[in-house]
Amino acid sequence: MKATRETSLGFISCLCFRSVLFGMRAAMLDAWGLFLSVLIGLVWFAGGGGHVAAQETDAVCKEQFSWMRNSLGQNPCLVEAFVEGACHEDGDWSIPAAQGSSSIYPGPSKQSANKCSCSSVAFSLLSACAFCQGASLNTWSNFIMNCSADDITNPGYPHDIPSGTTIPAWAFAAVDINADKWDPKNAKSLQFTGEH
């Protein structure tokens, strides 16, 4: 009986050792597969085969302007980065924080002017971005100074809503060209009218 017990224990330990060996081999194959997948992905990405658009901002809105955020919790500065990035080939766009109360976000340059950047939605979001930080507001006429007549949309946004964001309805309100500015009171009155 003693020999049988030792034999069965030896058999069990042999099975355990084989299971460990096969488990290690499977783990090594899994690790190797993961390594190859990452390597192929990096080569593809570095070769231009894939680009993930990046929209960013370091602007922080004062808490009393939380009504300006979309349902995803994005402030108007980040939403503006999505709006601007939609008409650029790589989709990248960054909105820096305002540099004090006298700073003004300029309109698009002649090189960057396009249907997205020359829209009233871009103007409204960028104005809200300045306003929520306590910076100064640009005028509509100054904002569109470098835009061609074909690129200007008021009201509206001539592009599909970029994925990864939503645009509050208040940003779609027409800019009053006689007042020549964004109206924060009008925008706030529209805060509960939804988003696009």
N, C-alpha and C positions, 0 to 999 in steps of 0.2 A: 504494500500500500504506500509506503514511503517513497519508493522509486516512481510510482505512478504520479504521485503528487509533485515530485520534483520535475518529472517529465512534462506534466501539464503546465507547471509554472514556467518551465523553459520554453514551451511551445507558445504560451501567452506572451512572454517577454519578447520572443522572436517576432510574433505578429505585431506587437507594439512597436518594435524597432523598425519593421517594414513600413508600418503606417506613418511613422515619423519621417522615414526616408522619402516615401511617396508624397507626403505633405510638404516636405522641404522642396522637393522637385517641383511640385505644383506651384508653390509660393515663388520659387525662382523664375518659373515660366511666366507667372503673373507679373512679377516685377520687371522682367525683361520686356514683356509686352507693353507695360506701362511706359517704360523708358523709350521704346521705339515709337510709341504713339506721341509722346511729348516731343521727341527729336523730330519726327516728321512734321508735326505742327509748327515747331519753331522754324524749320527750314521753309515751310510754306509761307508762314507769316513774314519772315525776313525777306523772302523773295517777292513780296508784294501780293501774294495770293490772298491775303486776308488783312483787313484793317477794321478795327473796331473804332467807330466814331466816338470822340470824347467831347462832351459838353461839360463845362465846369465854371464855377465862380467861387471867389473867396469873399464875395459881398454878403454881409449879414444885415438883414432888415431888423429894425426896431420892433419889439413885440407888439406894439399897438397897431402895427400894419399886418398882423397875421391874416387878416381878411383877404390880403392879396395873394396868399398861397393857393395853389391848385389842390385838388383832392389827393394828390400824391405827396403833399407837404413841400413842394418845390416853390421857392420864392420867385418873384418875377424876373430876377436877374438870371437864374438858372433856366427858366422857361425861355427867356430871350436867347440864351446860348443855343438851345435846341432850334429855335426859330431861325436864327442866323445860320447855324450849321447846315440846315436842310438844303440850302442852295449852294453849298460849297462841295467840291468834288470829294474831299476826304471826310466831310461831316464834322470836322473839329471846329469848335468855337469856344472862346473863353471870355467871360465878362469879369474884368477886375473890379475890386472894391473901389468905391469913390474915395478920392483923396481929400476929404474935407467938405465943408458946407458950400464953398465957392466953386467946387469942381463941377464940370458939366460933361456929360457923355456926348461926344460929337456924333454927327450923322455919319453915314458911310463915306469913305473916300471914293474918288473916281475909280480906283482899282477894285474896291470891294462892293461898289453899288450893284445891286441886282434886285430881282423881284421880291425876294424875302426881306432884304435889309431896307428896301424903300417902301415897305408896307406900313399902313397905319398901325397894324398889330405890333410890328417891331418897335415903332415909335412909342406906342402906349406902354409896352412892357419895359422898354429902356427908361422911359420917364418914371414909371412906377418904381423901377430899380433905384433910380436916383432919389426919388421922393422918400422911399422907405428907409434910406440911409441918412436922410437929412441933407442931401446935396442939392444943387441948383438944377432947375429944369431948362432944357433946350427948347427952342421954338420949332414948330413944324416947318416953317419956311427955311430955317437954317439947317434943320435935320435933312431935308430933301434936296439941298443945294447942289449936290453932285449926282443926283438921280436923273435919268432920262424920263421923259413923260411916259414912255412905254413901261417903265419899271414901277411907277408910282401906283399904289392901290390904296384908296381911301373911300370907304372903309373896306377892310378885309385883309386876307392873307392868301396869296395866289398859289399856295403849295399845299400838298397833303399835310395833315398834322403829323409831325415827326413822331416815330415810335419812341416810347420811353417818357413821354410827357403828355399833358393835357393843357389846353390854353383856356384860361377863364374867359367867360363871355364878355366881361367888362373890357377886355383888351380889343374886342371887335367893334366897339363903339366908334363911330366916325369922329375924326378929329375936326373940330370946328375951325375952318380955315380963317374965319374972321377973327376969332380969339387967338389963333395961331399958337395954341398950347394944349397940352394934355390937362384934363380936368379931373383931379382926384375926387372931388365931391360926386361928380357924375359916375365915376368908376365905382365908388363905394356904394352908390345907390343901386348898382347893377350886380353887386356881389353874390346875390342869391339866384341869379338867372341862369346858372349852369355853367357848362364849359364844353369845349370842342375837343 
